[in-house]
Amino acid sequence: IEGNSLTLKETFLVINEGLTVKGKPLKDHLEAKDHHAALEYLYDLIDKDKKHTVSEMLIKNLHQIILQETDKEWAGRYRNANIIIGGADHTPPDALQVPNLMRALIVWLNSQKNKLSIIELSAQLHHKLVHIHPFFDGNGRTARLTMNLFLMQAGYPLVVIMKTDRKKYYDVLDKADKGEYEPLVKFVAQSIARSLDIYLKTLTPATTKQEKFIPLTEISKATTFSAKYLNLLARLGKIEAYKEGRNWLTSKEAIERYLKNRTRQRKISK
């Protein structure tokens, strides 16, 4: 959350334990709770209807939730005055244009669903929403949540923009302001890949606690398989593996299970 001073650990304590962090503003606590509520709303939508349509009403509902404790007057309502974004070259459109621009955004979205990939469409949707800046506050959060709903409905994981990537994030948005969407699309794709890496790294070792996961190049030395072939098996999901940075990691036990399954399948086919 832009401007929020809570650390990851502090945010966890605020949301899950209901604690107050000494020395941190009340607004930061409320923002964290509201953002968590908005994420829960997203998950509920996906559980109930995997094809939920992104609409003006849905965008307003998300905004209403993320500002319900910090700005009740304008939560879920379009701005009625012009604004300037500090430190940005882009000046959002006149407030009088916002309703028409938001309607046009939804028309554009529906017209592009069969023309652009999910990642391209979600990245451009995110940018266009931020570009319009329809609300006084919470535009970035609303845009990212809307993008995530679109991606998650297509089976992608929740995408998180890391604090360390914030400058790059703003840079690719600036380029998108000039009509250069490729850097933003690539940034979103890389964020998706990183989220998948995090989930795989978290989940895979948990199912095989006694196993030591090592790079494929090392595993290949102890097997008859090349590192290139093991990489293919990992990408196809044929062996238990997870990606750490650019490298796939697996275990000797995972290779043994793969060999046993392959031998069993060959016997069945005969």
N, C-alpha and C positions, 0 to 999 in steps of 0.2 A: 504494500500500500504506500503510495507516494507520500512522503512527509511523515510517515508513522515511525516513532522512535523505538517501538518494541522489538526486541530480538526474537528469533525463532523460539527459543526456550520460554521467554516471557509470554509470547503469544499462546503457546501451548498451555501454560499455567492459567492464563486469563480465560481461555475458552473451556478447558477441560476441568479445571479445579475451581474456577470462579474467584481466583485470587486477584488482589490489586497490587500492582508493582509500585513500590515506593519511589517517588521522584519522577514518575512518568505521568503525563497529562491524562485526565479522565477521557478526553476526546479520543486518544489513542486506544484506550481500552474498549470504548464503545465501537470504534471503527472495526477493530478486530472481531468483536462479537457479531456485528452486522455482516461483515464479509463472510464469516463462517455460516451465518443463517442463509445468506444468498447461495453459497455452495450447496447447502443441504436442499435448498429449493431446486437447484439444478439437478441434483441426483434424483429427487422425487419426480421431476418432469420426465427424466430419461427412463426411470423405472416404470412409470405409468404409460408413457407413450413415446416410443423410440423415434417417431417421425413428427415430433412436436414442431410446429411451424414457427419460425422466428418472425415476430410481428412487432408493430409499435407497442401494443399492449404488453407483450412479454418483456420488451426492453424497459418499458416504464415500470413494470412489476419488479424487475431486477434492481433498478435504480431505487425504487421505493424501499426495498429491503436493506440495501447497503447504506442508506442514509436515514433509516427509521429512528435512530437514536441520536444522531448528530445534527440533523437538519430536517425536522418533521414538516416544516412549512413548505419546503421545495422538494421533498422526497417524492419521486415519481412524476414530477411536473417539469415541463420544458421551461427554460429561462425566458424572461420577458424583457431582458435588457442585453445590450451588447457587452462583450467581455474581451479582455486581452490576456493571452497566456504568457506569463513571465518567462523570459529567456528563449522564447520561440519566435521564429520568423513568420509563422502562419498566424493570421488573424481570423478567428472564426466568423462565419457569416452573420449578417444582421439577424437579430432575434425574430423579427417579423417573418423571415424566410424559413425558420426552423421547422414549423409544421409541414410545409410543402416539401422541404428537403428530406424529411424523415419519411414521408409518404413515398417520395421518389426512390429513396433507398430501398424500401421493401419491394417496390416494383422492379428495380434493377436486380435485386437478389433473386427474385422468382424467375426473372428472364435469363439468368446466367447459370442456373443449376445444372443444365445439361451441356453447358459450354466450357465450364472451368472445372478443374479438379477440386476436391473438397478442401485441400490445403490452400490452393490459390484463392478459392472463394472465401474461405474463412479469414485469410490474411487481408484480402481487400475489404471485406465487410468490417473488420476491425478498424482498418485505416479510415474508411469512409465515415464510420460512426465517430471516431475521434476528431476527424476533420470538421464535421458539422458541429461538434461540441454542443449538443442540444441542452445540456444541463449546466447549472452554475458550478456544481462540484460533482465529483465521482464519475466523470466521463471515462477516464482510463479504466477504472475498475469495471464499469458497466460494459465497455467494449471488450475487455478480456473475458468477462463472464459469458457474453453473447458469443464470442468466438469459440470458447470452450464448449458451450452447448452444441454448437454446430459440429464441432469435431467429435465430441463424445457420442453424439447420435450416430456418427459414422463408424464408431468402434475404436476411435483413438483415445489415448489416456488424457487425463487432465494436464493441460500445459501450464507450466509455471514460469514466469519471466523472473529469472534470478536477479538479485540486487547487483551482483557483479556484472550483469549484462545490461544494466540500465542505460548506460551511455550508448552502447551499440543499438539498443532498442529505440532510443530517441533518434539516432542517426538514420536508421532505416525508415522510420516514420517520416523524417524530413525528406528523404529521397522519394518516398511515395507521394508526398505533397507535390513533387515536381513530375509525377507520372511514372517514376521508376519503381515498379512493384517487385521486380525480381529479388532485390536484397531483402525485402520484407518477407516474401514467400520463403526464401531460403532460411531466414532467421526463424520463422515459425516451424519449418520442417526440422531444423536442428534442435529446436526446443522440444518438439515431439519425440525425436530420437533420444534426447537426454532423459526425458520423463520415462520412456520405456526402459532405458538402461538402469535408472534408479529402481523401478519396480522389479526388474529382473534380478538385480543385485540383492534386493531386499528379500524377495520371495524364494529364489532358487536355493540359496544356501540353507534356508530354514527347513527345507524338506530333506536335506542331506547333511545334517550337522557334523557328521563324522568325516565327511569328505573334504579333501583339500582341492580347491579350485586353482588351477594354474593355466598360463597361456597355452594356446594350441600349439605353438612352436615347440614348447617343451614336451607336451603330451605326445606329439608326433614322433619324437625321438625314441619313445618307449613302445610305439605301436608300428604296425605295417602301413598306416595311413599317413599321407603327406599333410602338412599344415593347411594347404590349399583345400584338400578334400574335407578335412575336419571343419574348416571355415564354412564350406558349403552345407555340411550336415547341421551345423549350428544355426545358420540362417534359415534352413528349411524346418527347423524344429525337430530334427531327427535325434539329436542328442541334447541332454540337459546342459545348458550353457547360458552364460550371461555376458553382456558386453560392458567393458570398463574402458571408457574413452574410445579408442579405435580398435582395441584388442578384445577378442573373444576369449573367455576362460571356461574351462570344463574340468572334469575330474577323471581319474583312471577308472573309477567305479562306473561313471556315466558311459564311458567307452565300452566297458565290459557288458553293461546292460544292453547297449545298442547291438553288440555282437551276438548276444544270446537271443535277442528278439529277431535279428536277421536270420540266424540259424533256424529258429523255430518256424519262421515264415517260409523258409525254403523247404523244410520238411513237409509243411502243410500243402505247399504248392505241388509237391511231388505226389 
